[in-house]
Amino acid sequence: MLASLSIRNIVLINKLDLSFAEGLCVLTGETGAGKSILLDSLALALGARADTGLIRAGQEKGSVAAEFSLPADHPVYGMLEDLDVARGEPLILRRTISSDGRNRASINDQAVSAALLRSVGDGLVEIHGQNAERGLLDARGHRTVLDVFAQLEKTLTSVRKSYETFVDLTDRLAQAEDEMARAREDEDYLRHVVAELEELSPEEGEEEVLSETRAKQMHAEKIAEALHDASKSLTDNGGVEGKIRTATRAVERVLDKAGDSLGPVLEGLERAAIELSEAVMTIDAVGRDLDMDPTALEHVEERLFALRAAARKHKCDVSALPSVLEQFQERLRAVEFGDAEIQRLKEEVQKARADYIEKAEALRAQRIKAATKMDKAVMAELEPLRLGAARFMTRVEELPENSWSATGMDKVEFQIATNPGSNPGPLIKVASGGELSRFMLALKVVLAQSGSAPTLVFDEVDRGVGGATADAVGERLARLADELQVLVITHSPQVASMGDAHWHIKKHQQETDTVTDVIPLDEAARLEEVARMLSGAKITDEARAAARTLIEG
């Protein structure tokens, strides 16, 4: 609910801090006392258009702050969390306007856009009056109101899931068709590339092997010459092996004279002979393996250069060519087998569409049934509000397919006809100011438990009525206030007498200017105010007695 309203330098208000109560909050005062300023100030805090004309004369800026006390699970908090705005308790909406045209909006002292402030404000307060129409007058919200009234949550969930499946499959089909169209445009190119790469048949790691082979073949002649020199040095003139044998015989001649000391010498000479023999065999083997054929080098270079040319063509590394071939093969397969996939998706889309239509039509049937019930309930409220000749109807119409959504295939709009024989039209275009407020009151009484904003404001809902009709207005406002916080600006003593709290709005002259004040009334002051509303400027004992009768009910 609206807990407090703080206003600074707005039109005739210099400084005003109001604290509000639950239930029915009544504001009364003489015509021109400044009641509309309160509504304009509240609307400003809720995100209405900032007008520099609202700034008090002689001041550079004006500001309004509205504080709300809400349950922890109120939907507004979910909206704030989604937008990374601190929730805070209480919730404070603030608006400041400057004479240079700048304006600032904030929620819990965190700067936000005026559009976000208005979105949050719409979830907190509905203002029904002659200059600030919100809530139920916006036809975009009528479908939601009807659905909540009819308690269609489960049906809506089923429709939403069906719609999401339909949209997902439709998107997948469109994507597949788009890919197929592009693939068909490139089909000749794809076949050429695949054939070219398949003929090349690149293998993983092939470039490294070819590079190493090429390097060896390029230096084969020098390597062969070096090996020949090494072998010659080991074998010419008896070679190193002959010298080892000579050394071995020399040691063996004195072996019996040296005891065990020459054993290691002979072992070392034997090992040297063996390793030398192995080295000579290895040199010979490597020499034999050398490919001295110049055509072999040519073949290796041709293969290596072909792979690198293909990599440049496809703007990748040689190592990625097998993957590139696979990608082109996949695209070509998509062309060759894509028709079957597209046909399968088309069949799934048609099934999903049929399922959505079936569920959405069932939803429409429930909406039409609920609309009839709601229209009857609203019409029952109109007669006591002196609108018995009017007709209220909820129009449920099928939308074209391009307007279908997760909430169904219907457009819902509340319409009225104020005179017999006239055609129904939108609420805001057909009813006069006083009629409109009473229509809103009738609607809100019927919809009191159907997801309404926690605070409702009615501006002169009783305008142009009196007697039993004013009693009926007051009784319905009081009934509505059992469920919600209701603020009503009224000139009717019957309505004022039913309030749970009462404020008096008055204008007085200061030394240099005029100021509007809002004064909370205690029981005695409230009695005097209702008596004034009954009798006029001169309050009589009879008026006080009548006022007491109204208040005590």
Secondary structure, DSSP 8 states (H G I E B T S, - for coil): -EEEEEEEEETTEEEEEEE--SSEEEEEE-TTSSHHHHHHHHHHHTT----GGGB-TT-SEEEEEEEE---TT-HHHHHHHHTT----SSEEEEEEEETTS-EEEEETTEEE-HHHHHHHHHTTEEEESSS---GGG-GGGHHHHHHHHHT-HHHHHHHHHHHHHHHHHHHHHHHHHHHHHHHHHTHHHHHHHHHHHHHH---TTHHHHHHHHHHHHHTHHHHHHHHHHHHHHHHGGGHHHHHHHHHHHHHHHTGGGSGGGGHHHHHHHHHHHHHHHHHHHHHHHHHHH----HHHHHHHHHHHHHHHHHHHHTTS-GGGHHHHHHHHHHHHHHHHHHHHHHHHHHHHHHHHHHHHHHHHHHHHHHHHHHHHHHHHHHHHHHGGGT-TT-EEEEEEEE--GGG-BTTBSEEEEEEEESSTT---EEHHHHS-HHHHHHHHHHHHHHTTTSS--SEEEEESTTTT--HHHHHHHHHHHHHHHTTSEEEEE-S-HHHHTT-SEEEEEEEEE-SSSEEEEEEE--HHHHHHHHHHHHH-SS--HHHHHHHHHHHH-
